[in-house]
Amino acid sequence: MIDRRKLHATLCRRKLRYFIEAAWPIVEPAKPFVPNWHIDVVCEVLERVTAGEITRLIVNIPPGCMKSLIISVMWPAWMWISQPHLRFLTAAFIDTNTIRDLMRVRDIVQSEWFQLNFSQVQFRDDQNQKTKLGTSESGWRIATSVGGGGMGEHPDYTIVDDPLNPKMAVSDTQREEANDWFDGTMASRGLSRDVRQVVVMQRLHERDLSGHLLKEKTGWTHLCLPMEYDPKVASAHDRRTVPGELLWPGLFPEASVNQIKENLGSYNAAGQLQQQPVPRGGAIIKRDWFQLYRELPAGVGQYLQSWDMSFKDTKTADFVAGGTWCRKGSNHYLLHLIHERMDITATLKAVRIMSGLYPEADLKLVEDKANGPAVVAMLKNELVGMMPVTPEGSKESRLHAVAPMIEAGNVWVPDPSVIPNTRWVEKYLDELSTFPRAPNDDMVDMTTQALLRYRTNRLGLTPAQIIGDASANETGLPAQF
C-alpha cells in the first residue's frame, strides 16, 4: 500500500514547486494558491542555483508575483530539508522586509506539517530571533538591510531582495550607495565558501543594482519576466510567444494590469511592470519626434555651439557634450556632436576643432558649471563668442520647455544611413528619449541649452519665463501664445 504522506514528503523534498504549494497555507492561510507557469520557471532556475549550475542570478519580476515569497522564504526553507547546515544572508532596502520574511521561514519550519515530514530541521533556542535563525546543524539565516549589520558573517547564499525603495530610486545618491554597498560588502561575503548570489527586484532605473550588475559585471544569469510579454525584454526562460501576453492572467487580468499601469504612471510602469526602466519609444521625449535630414536646406543660418562640460575624465565622470546647431525658420538642425569623457586639455582641443569646422558659429554657449568657467576664461581671447550660461530650473523642466519644438517636428538630426560620420545619432536619440532614466544627461543639457537660446531669441522671453510657462500648460508655449 502506498504511503501517501511519505510520497508527498518525497515530492516536496525533491521539487521546490511541490514544496511551495504544500507550504502555501502556512504563510498565506486566507488566500488560495493560484498556480502559474512563471512559478514553475522560477523554481527550475532556483533548483539550478542549488545544484551549483548557476552561482550568480538576477531575477526581475513585477511586484505581487511571489518573487520574495518564493526566493526569500520558500527556497531557503526547502534547502534546509536536505542541507540544514546552509547559511543565508538576506538584505533589502529596509530591514523590516527581511525580518518579515525571516518570520515566515520560521513559521514554515516550526509548523506541524513541516516537523511531521522534515523533523531533522530544528532551531537552536539561543538563535531563534527576529534577525537570526540558527539550526541545530550550525546553519543560519540572518536578516539585514542594505548597508546594515550581519556583514561579518560568511554565508553560503546571499539574497538581496529589493535593494532600493521605489520612491528613492530617482536619487543618484541612493542608487550609488546601494551599488557600492553590494560591490564592496555583500559581494565579498562568503568568498571562501563559494557563495551563491541572488538579486531579486523590480527594475526602477537604468542604474539600479540590476542594471549595474548586468552592464558592468560578468557571470550573471538573468531571469526577466515582464508583466506583458515583450520579446526584446523577456529572457529566454519566458514561455510566452505572443507580444502583450500577460504574465499571470489568473491573478492579474487585463483590467487589473491596466489599473496598475494607470496608478503607477508610464515611468514607473515601464520599470516595475515591464522591467524596462524607460517606456518603449521615450519618456519626456519620444524618439520618433526627431526628424532626419539627408542634406541641409538652402538658407540655414544662426549657427551656434552648445557645450556641457565635465569635471574630469575618469571612467565614472560625466561626459563632455558639444554640438553645433543652425536654424531656418522654425526648424533647428544639429550638425555635429562631440561626446566623450575628457579632461580640460582635451576639452579645449575639442572646442577649437569644432570652431575650425564651423566658423559660422560665432556664438558658443558653455554651461557655467564644472570645467565650463575655466574653458571660457582660457578661450575667450582666442575664439569669438565664448558665453557662459547659467541654467534655469531643473534638467527636467528645461527639457519639458523645449519638448513642443521636438514634438512638432522642428528638431532635425542627420540621417546616419546617408550622411557619413554620424554614428553618434543613435546614442544621441537614446539619451534624449530615455531621460530622466538615462545613464547620462550631458547631451540633454547641451540640447536644451541650444534650443532655449533659439526660443529666447524668437519669443523675446528669458529662459526662466519659457521654463516657467512650459510647466503651466500642455503646449509648453507661453500663455499669451
Secondary structure as a PSIPRED ss2 file (coil, helix, strand):
# PSIPRED VFORMAT (PSIPRED V4.0)

   1 M C   1.000  0.000  0.000
   2 I C   1.000  0.000  0.000
   3 D C   1.000  0.000  0.000
   4 R H   0.000  1.000  0.000
   5 R H   0.000  1.000  0.000
   6 K H   0.000  1.000  0.000
   7 L H   0.000  1.000  0.000
   8 H H   0.000  1.000  0.000
   9 A H   0.000  1.000  0.000
  10 T H   0.000  1.000  0.000
  11 L H   0.000  1.000  0.000
  12 C H   0.000  1.000  0.000
  13 R H   0.000  1.000  0.000
  14 R H   0.000  1.000  0.000
  15 K C   1.000  0.000  0.000
  16 L H   0.000  1.000  0.000
  17 R H   0.000  1.000  0.000
  18 Y H   0.000  1.000  0.000
  19 F H   0.000  1.000  0.000
  20 I H   0.000  1.000  0.000
  21 E H   0.000  1.000  0.000
  22 A H   0.000  1.000  0.000
  23 A H   0.000  1.000  0.000
  24 W H   0.000  1.000  0.000
  25 P H   0.000  1.000  0.000
  26 I H   0.000  1.000  0.000
  27 V H   0.000  1.000  0.000
  28 E C   1.000  0.000  0.000
  29 P C   1.000  0.000  0.000
  30 A C   1.000  0.000  0.000
  31 K C   1.000  0.000  0.000
  32 P C   1.000  0.000  0.000
  33 F C   1.000  0.000  0.000
  34 V C   1.000  0.000  0.000
  35 P C   1.000  0.000  0.000
  36 N C   1.000  0.000  0.000
  37 W H   0.000  1.000  0.000
  38 H H   0.000  1.000  0.000
  39 I H   0.000  1.000  0.000
  40 D H   0.000  1.000  0.000
  41 V H   0.000  1.000  0.000
  42 V H   0.000  1.000  0.000
  43 C H   0.000  1.000  0.000
  44 E H   0.000  1.000  0.000
  45 V H   0.000  1.000  0.000
  46 L H   0.000  1.000  0.000
  47 E H   0.000  1.000  0.000
  48 R H   0.000  1.000  0.000
  49 V H   0.000  1.000  0.000
  50 T H   0.000  1.000  0.000
  51 A C   1.000  0.000  0.000
  52 G C   1.000  0.000  0.000
  53 E C   1.000  0.000  0.000
  54 I C   1.000  0.000  0.000
  55 T C   1.000  0.000  0.000
  56 R E   0.000  0.000  1.000
  57 L E   0.000  0.000  1.000
  58 I E   0.000  0.000  1.000
  59 V E   0.000  0.000  1.000
  60 N E   0.000  0.000  1.000
  61 I C   1.000  0.000  0.000
  62 P C   1.000  0.000  0.000
  63 P C   1.000  0.000  0.000
  64 G C   1.000  0.000  0.000
  65 C C   1.000  0.000  0.000
  66 M C   1.000  0.000  0.000
  67 K H   0.000  1.000  0.000
  68 S H   0.000  1.000  0.000
  69 L H   0.000  1.000  0.000
  70 I H   0.000  1.000  0.000
  71 I H   0.000  1.000  0.000
  72 S H   0.000  1.000  0.000
  73 V H   0.000  1.000  0.000
  74 M H   0.000  1.000  0.000
  75 W H   0.000  1.000  0.000
  76 P H   0.000  1.000  0.000
  77 A H   0.000  1.000  0.000
  78 W H   0.000  1.000  0.000
  79 M H   0.000  1.000  0.000
  80 W H   0.000  1.000  0.000
  81 I H   0.000  1.000  0.000
  82 S H   0.000  1.000  0.000
  83 Q C   1.000  0.000  0.000
  84 P C   1.000  0.000  0.000
  85 H C   1.000  0.000  0.000
  86 L C   1.000  0.000  0.000
  87 R E   0.000  0.000  1.000
  88 F E   0.000  0.000  1.000
  89 L E   0.000  0.000  1.000
  90 T E   0.000  0.000  1.000
  91 A E   0.000  0.000  1.000
  92 A E   0.000  0.000  1.000
  93 F C   1.000  0.000  0.000
  94 I C   1.000  0.000  0.000
  95 D H   0.000  1.000  0.000
  96 T H   0.000  1.000  0.000
  97 N H   0.000  1.000  0.000
  98 T H   0.000  1.000  0.000
  99 I H   0.000  1.000  0.000
 100 R H   0.000  1.000  0.000
 101 D H   0.000  1.000  0.000
 102 L H   0.000  1.000  0.000
 103 M H   0.000  1.000  0.000
 104 R H   0.000  1.000  0.000
 105 V H   0.000  1.000  0.000
 106 R H   0.000  1.000  0.000
 107 D H   0.000  1.000  0.000
 108 I H   0.000  1.000  0.000
 109 V H   0.000  1.000  0.000
 110 Q C   1.000  0.000  0.000
 111 S C   1.000  0.000  0.000
 112 E H   0.000  1.000  0.000
 113 W H   0.000  1.000  0.000
 114 F H   0.000  1.000  0.000
 115 Q H   0.000  1.000  0.000
 116 L H   0.000  1.000  0.000
 117 N H   0.000  1.000  0.000
 118 F C   1.000  0.000  0.000
 119 S C   1.000  0.000  0.000
 120 Q C   1.000  0.000  0.000
 121 V C   1.000  0.000  0.000
 122 Q C   1.000  0.000  0.000
 123 F E   0.000  0.000  1.000
 124 R E   0.000  0.000  1.000
 125 D E   0.000  0.000  1.000
 126 D E   0.000  0.000  1.000
 127 Q E   0.000  0.000  1.000
 128 N E   0.000  0.000  1.000
 129 Q C   1.000  0.000  0.000
 130 K C   1.000  0.000  0.000
 131 T C   1.000  0.000  0.000
 132 K E   0.000  0.000  1.000
 133 L E   0.000  0.000  1.000
 134 G E   0.000  0.000  1.000
 135 T E   0.000  0.000  1.000
 136 S C   1.000  0.000  0.000
 137 E C   1.000  0.000  0.000
 138 S C   1.000  0.000  0.000
 139 G C   1.000  0.000  0.000
 140 W E   0.000  0.000  1.000
 141 R E   0.000  0.000  1.000
 142 I E   0.000  0.000  1.000
 143 A E   0.000  0.000  1.000
 144 T E   0.000  0.000  1.000
 145 S E   0.000  0.000  1.000
 146 V C   1.000  0.000  0.000
 147 G C   1.000  0.000  0.000
 148 G C   1.000  0.000  0.000
 149 G C   1.000  0.000  0.000
 150 G C   1.000  0.000  0.000
 151 M C   1.000  0.000  0.000
 152 G C   1.000  0.000  0.000
 153 E C   1.000  0.000  0.000
 154 H C   1.000  0.000  0.000
 155 P C   1.000  0.000  0.000
 156 D C   1.000  0.000  0.000
 157 Y E   0.000  0.000  1.000
 158 T E   0.000  0.000  1.000
 159 I E   0.000  0.000  1.000
 160 V E   0.000  0.000  1.000
 161 D E   0.000  0.000  1.000
 162 D C   1.000  0.000  0.000
 163 P C   1.000  0.000  0.000
 164 L C   1.000  0.000  0.000
 165 N C   1.000  0.000  0.000
 166 P H   0.000  1.000  0.000
 167 K H   0.000  1.000  0.000
 168 M H   0.000  1.000  0.000
 169 A C   1.000  0.000  0.000
 170 V C   1.000  0.000  0.000
 171 S C   1.000  0.000  0.000
 172 D H   0.000  1.000  0.000
 173 T H   0.000  1.000  0.000
 174 Q H   0.000  1.000  0.000
 175 R H   0.000  1.000  0.000
 176 E H   0.000  1.000  0.000
 177 E H   0.000  1.000  0.000
 178 A H   0.000  1.000  0.000
 179 N H   0.000  1.000  0.000
 180 D H   0.000  1.000  0.000
 181 W H   0.000  1.000  0.000
 182 F H   0.000  1.000  0.000
 183 D H   0.000  1.000  0.000
 184 G H   0.000  1.000  0.000
 185 T C   1.000  0.000  0.000
 186 M H   0.000  1.000  0.000
 187 A H   0.000  1.000  0.000
 188 S H   0.000  1.000  0.000
 189 R C   1.000  0.000  0.000
 190 G C   1.000  0.000  0.000
 191 L H   0.000  1.000  0.000
 192 S H   0.000  1.000  0.000
 193 R H   0.000  1.000  0.000
 194 D C   1.000  0.000  0.000
 195 V C   1.000  0.000  0.000
 196 R E   0.000  0.000  1.000
 197 Q E   0.000  0.000  1.000
 198 V E   0.000  0.000  1.000
 199 V E   0.000  0.000  1.000
 200 V E   0.000  0.000  1.000
 201 M E   0.000  0.000  1.000
 202 Q C   1.000  0.000  0.000
 203 R C   1.000  0.000  0.000
 204 L C   1.000  0.000  0.000
 205 H C   1.000  0.000  0.000
 206 E C   1.000  0.000  0.000
 207 R C   1.000  0.000  0.000
 208 D C   1.000  0.000  0.000
 209 L H   0.000  1.000  0.000
 210 S H   0.000  1.000  0.000
 211 G H   0.000  1.000  0.000
 212 H H   0.000  1.000  0.000
 213 L H   0.000  1.000  0.000
 214 L H   0.000  1.000  0.000
 215 K H   0.000  1.000  0.000
 216 E H   0.000  1.000  0.000
 217 K C   1.000  0.000  0.000
 218 T C   1.000  0.000  0.000
 219 G C   1.000  0.000  0.000
 220 W C   1.000  0.000  0.000
 221 T E   0.000  0.000  1.000
 222 H E   0.000  0.000  1.000
 223 L E   0.000  0.000  1.000
 224 C E   0.000  0.000  1.000
 225 L C   1.000  0.000  0.000
 226 P C   1.000  0.000  0.000
 227 M C   1.000  0.000  0.000
 228 E E   0.000  0.000  1.000
 229 Y C   1.000  0.000  0.000
 230 D C   1.000  0.000  0.000
 231 P C   1.000  0.000  0.000
 232 K C   1.000  0.000  0.000
 233 V C   1.000  0.000  0.000
 234 A C   1.000  0.000  0.000
 235 S C   1.000  0.000  0.000
 236 A C   1.000  0.000  0.000
 237 H C   1.000  0.000  0.000
 238 D C   1.000  0.000  0.000
 239 R C   1.000  0.000  0.000
 240 R C   1.000  0.000  0.000
 241 T C   1.000  0.000  0.000
 242 V C   1.000  0.000  0.000
 243 P C   1.000  0.000  0.000
 244 G C   1.000  0.000  0.000
 245 E C   1.000  0.000  0.000
 246 L E   0.000  0.000  1.000
 247 L C   1.000  0.000  0.000
 248 W C   1.000  0.000  0.000
 249 P C   1.000  0.000  0.000
 250 G C   1.000  0.000  0.000
 251 L C   1.000  0.000  0.000
 252 F C   1.000  0.000  0.000
 253 P C   1.000  0.000  0.000
 254 E H   0.000  1.000  0.000
 255 A H   0.000  1.000  0.000
 256 S H   0.000  1.000  0.000
 257 V H   0.000  1.000  0.000
 258 N H   0.000  1.000  0.000
 259 Q H   0.000  1.000  0.000
 260 I H   0.000  1.000  0.000
 261 K H   0.000  1.000  0.000
 262 E H   0.000  1.000  0.000
 263 N H   0.000  1.000  0.000
 264 L H   0.000  1.000  0.000
 265 G H   0.000  1.000  0.000
 266 S H   0.000  1.000  0.000
 267 Y H   0.000  1.000  0.000
 268 N H   0.000  1.000  0.000
 269 A H   0.000  1.000  0.000
 270 A H   0.000  1.000  0.000
 271 G H   0.000  1.000  0.000
 272 Q H   0.000  1.000  0.000
 273 L C   1.000  0.000  0.000
 274 Q C   1.000  0.000  0.000
 275 Q C   1.000  0.000  0.000
 276 Q C   1.000  0.000  0.000
 277 P C   1.000  0.000  0.000
 278 V C   1.000  0.000  0.000
 279 P C   1.000  0.000  0.000
 280 R C   1.000  0.000  0.000
 281 G C   1.000  0.000  0.000
 282 G E   0.000  0.000  1.000
 283 A C   1.000  0.000  0.000
 284 I C   1.000  0.000  0.000
 285 I C   1.000  0.000  0.000
 286 K E   0.000  0.000  1.000
 287 R H   0.000  1.000  0.000
 288 D H   0.000  1.000  0.000
 289 W H   0.000  1.000  0.000
 290 F C   1.000  0.000  0.000
 291 Q E   0.000  0.000  1.000
 292 L E   0.000  0.000  1.000
 293 Y E   0.000  0.000  1.000
 294 R C   1.000  0.000  0.000
 295 E C   1.000  0.000  0.000
 296 L C   1.000  0.000  0.000
 297 P C   1.000  0.000  0.000
 298 A C   1.000  0.000  0.000
 299 G C   1.000  0.000  0.000
 300 V C   1.000  0.000  0.000
 301 G E   0.000  0.000  1.000
 302 Q E   0.000  0.000  1.000
 303 Y E   0.000  0.000  1.000
 304 L E   0.000  0.000  1.000
 305 Q E   0.000  0.000  1.000
 306 S E   0.000  0.000  1.000
 307 W E   0.000  0.000  1.000
 308 D E   0.000  0.000  1.000
 309 M C   1.000  0.000  0.000
 310 S C   1.000  0.000  0.000
 311 F C   1.000  0.000  0.000
 312 K C   1.000  0.000  0.000
 313 D C   1.000  0.000  0.000
 314 T C   1.000  0.000  0.000
 315 K C   1.000  0.000  0.000
 316 T C   1.000  0.000  0.000
 317 A C   1.000  0.000  0.000
 318 D C   1.000  0.000  0.000
 319 F C   1.000  0.000  0.000
 320 V E   0.000  0.000  1.000
 321 A E   0.000  0.000  1.000
 322 G E   0.000  0.000  1.000
 323 G E   0.000  0.000  1.000
 324 T E   0.000  0.000  1.000
 325 W E   0.000  0.000  1.000
 326 C E   0.000  0.000  1.000
 327 R E   0.000  0.000  1.000
 328 K E   0.000  0.000  1.000
 329 G C   1.000  0.000  0.000
 330 S C   1.000  0.000  0.000
 331 N E   0.000  0.000  1.000
 332 H E   0.000  0.000  1.000
 333 Y E   0.000  0.000  1.000
 334 L E   0.000  0.000  1.000
 335 L E   0.000  0.000  1.000
 336 H E   0.000  0.000  1.000
 337 L E   0.000  0.000  1.000
 338 I E   0.000  0.000  1.000
 339 H E   0.000  0.000  1.000
 340 E E   0.000  0.000  1.000
 341 R C   1.000  0.000  0.000
 342 M C   1.000  0.000  0.000
 343 D C   1.000  0.000  0.000
 344 I H   0.000  1.000  0.000
 345 T H   0.000  1.000  0.000
 346 A H   0.000  1.000  0.000
 347 T H   0.000  1.000  0.000
 348 L H   0.000  1.000  0.000
 349 K H   0.000  1.000  0.000
 350 A H   0.000  1.000  0.000
 351 V H   0.000  1.000  0.000
 352 R H   0.000  1.000  0.000
 353 I H   0.000  1.000  0.000
 354 M H   0.000  1.000  0.000
 355 S H   0.000  1.000  0.000
 356 G H   0.000  1.000  0.000
 357 L H   0.000  1.000  0.000
 358 Y C   1.000  0.000  0.000
 359 P C   1.000  0.000  0.000
 360 E C   1.000  0.000  0.000
 361 A C   1.000  0.000  0.000
 362 D C   1.000  0.000  0.000
 363 L E   0.000  0.000  1.000
 364 K E   0.000  0.000  1.000
 365 L E   0.000  0.000  1.000
 366 V E   0.000  0.000  1.000
 367 E E   0.000  0.000  1.000
 368 D C   1.000  0.000  0.000
 369 K C   1.000  0.000  0.000
 370 A C   1.000  0.000  0.000
 371 N C   1.000  0.000  0.000
 372 G H   0.000  1.000  0.000
 373 P H   0.000  1.000  0.000
 374 A H   0.000  1.000  0.000
 375 V H   0.000  1.000  0.000
 376 V H   0.000  1.000  0.000
 377 A H   0.000  1.000  0.000
 378 M H   0.000  1.000  0.000
 379 L H   0.000  1.000  0.000
 380 K C   1.000  0.000  0.000
 381 N C   1.000  0.000  0.000
 382 E C   1.000  0.000  0.000
 383 L C   1.000  0.000  0.000
 384 V C   1.000  0.000  0.000
 385 G C   1.000  0.000  0.000
 386 M E   0.000  0.000  1.000
 387 M E   0.000  0.000  1.000
 388 P E   0.000  0.000  1.000
 389 V E   0.000  0.000  1.000
 390 T C   1.000  0.000  0.000
 391 P C   1.000  0.000  0.000
 392 E C   1.000  0.000  0.000
 393 G C   1.000  0.000  0.000
 394 S C   1.000  0.000  0.000
 395 K H   0.000  1.000  0.000
 396 E H   0.000  1.000  0.000
 397 S H   0.000  1.000  0.000
 398 R H   0.000  1.000  0.000
 399 L H   0.000  1.000  0.000
 400 H H   0.000  1.000  0.000
 401 A H   0.000  1.000  0.000
 402 V H   0.000  1.000  0.000
 403 A H   0.000  1.000  0.000
 404 P H   0.000  1.000  0.000
 405 M H   0.000  1.000  0.000
 406 I H   0.000  1.000  0.000
 407 E H   0.000  1.000  0.000
 408 A C   1.000  0.000  0.000
 409 G C   1.000  0.000  0.000
 410 N C   1.000  0.000  0.000
 411 V E   0.000  0.000  1.000
 412 W E   0.000  0.000  1.000
 413 V E   0.000  0.000  1.000
 414 P E   0.000  0.000  1.000
 415 D C   1.000  0.000  0.000
 416 P C   1.000  0.000  0.000
 417 S C   1.000  0.000  0.000
 418 V C   1.000  0.000  0.000
 419 I C   1.000  0.000  0.000
 420 P C   1.000  0.000  0.000
 421 N C   1.000  0.000  0.000
 422 T C   1.000  0.000  0.000
 423 R C   1.000  0.000  0.000
 424 W H   0.000  1.000  0.000
 425 V H   0.000  1.000  0.000
 426 E H   0.000  1.000  0.000
 427 K H   0.000  1.000  0.000
 428 Y H   0.000  1.000  0.000
 429 L H   0.000  1.000  0.000
 430 D H   0.000  1.000  0.000
 431 E H   0.000  1.000  0.000
 432 L H   0.000  1.000  0.000
 433 S H   0.000  1.000  0.000
 434 T H   0.000  1.000  0.000
 435 F C   1.000  0.000  0.000
 436 P C   1.000  0.000  0.000
 437 R C   1.000  0.000  0.000
 438 A C   1.000  0.000  0.000
 439 P C   1.000  0.000  0.000
 440 N C   1.000  0.000  0.000
 441 D C   1.000  0.000  0.000
 442 D H   0.000  1.000  0.000
 443 M H   0.000  1.000  0.000
 444 V H   0.000  1.000  0.000
 445 D H   0.000  1.000  0.000
 446 M H   0.000  1.000  0.000
 447 T H   0.000  1.000  0.000
 448 T H   0.000  1.000  0.000
 449 Q H   0.000  1.000  0.000
 450 A H   0.000  1.000  0.000
 451 L H   0.000  1.000  0.000
 452 L H   0.000  1.000  0.000
 453 R H   0.000  1.000  0.000
 454 Y H   0.000  1.000  0.000
 455 R H   0.000  1.000  0.000
 456 T H   0.000  1.000  0.000
 457 N H   0.000  1.000  0.000
 458 R H   0.000  1.000  0.000
 459 L H   0.000  1.000  0.000
 460 G C   1.000  0.000  0.000
 461 L C   1.000  0.000  0.000
 462 T C   1.000  0.000  0.000
 463 P H   0.000  1.000  0.000
 464 A H   0.000  1.000  0.000
 465 Q H   0.000  1.000  0.000
 466 I H   0.000  1.000  0.000
 467 I H   0.000  1.000  0.000
 468 G H   0.000  1.000  0.000
 469 D H   0.000  1.000  0.000
 470 A H   0.000  1.000  0.000
 471 S C   1.000  0.000  0.000
 472 A C   1.000  0.000  0.000
 473 N C   1.000  0.000  0.000
 474 E C   1.000  0.000  0.000
 475 T C   1.000  0.000  0.000
 476 G C   1.000  0.000  0.000
 477 L C   1.000  0.000  0.000
 478 P C   1.000  0.000  0.000
 479 A C   1.000  0.000  0.000
 480 Q C   1.000  0.000  0.000
 481 F C   1.000  0.000  0.000
